[in-house]
Amino acid sequence: DAGVTQSPTHLIKTRGQHVTLRCSPISGHKSVSWYQQVLGQGPQFIFQYYEKEERGRGNFPDRFSARQFPNYSSELNVNALLLGDSALYLCASSLERIDYGYTFGSGTRLTVV
Amino acid sequence: GENVEQHPSTLSVQEGDSAVIKCTYSDSASNYFPWYKQELGKGPQLIIDIRSNVGEKKDQRIAVTLNKTAKHFSLHITETQPEDSAVYFCAASKGGGADGLTFGKGTHLIIQP
């Protein structure tokens, strides 16, 4: 079975640019969550989407947005990139709109220069 | 919001010995406590979890204990092996998805041969 897949695996952007990160959940999983992991820290919650609606949001600015598609895949968008947005962005999926049993992908490493 | 403290930040043990990692949480409404293992270049992998109606849970060499009164929980790994070397994260959640998982800062576990 395919796990959670994320693309791209790495990318480099310039300050002020926009970036879109993509995630495909495990087949049958309806919930997708996004986390930011800065080097040396634990992951920090950004969003949860369930049945194409935003169900939870962490303490991130409005430059961060996301959406979930009918096939339950998801995109995370970040506008006006700052150097501090450099991090590993993790996507996690679960069966339902709960935090139990998250499966994480390997992440997208974003570097802002 | 929830705050999770994790100790120690680095733990070095001899192969075959036991390792214990401890976490405390601040929000008494949290009811779900997973532990994740993260290897270099990979996303976090769920290794064991416990819900607040249970005091202890064991899975082969791994066990987790929860003290709701003191608001702390611990991961115990017995008979450590080289493949146990990784960064371990504890997390806490109210389970509803709206606030996501709140992670500790991680413990780098080093197994000395």
Interface residues (C-beta under 8 A of the other chain):
Chain A: V4 S31 S33 Y35 G40 Q41 G42 P43 Q44 F45 I46 Q48 Y50 R55 G56 G58 N59 L90 A92 R97 I98 D99 Y100 G101 Y102 T103 F104 G105 S106 G107
Chain B: G1 V4 Q6 Y32 P34 Y36 G41 K42 G43 P44 Q45 L46 D49 F89 A91 S93 K94 G95 G96 G97 A98 D99 G100 L101 T102 F103 G104 K105 G106
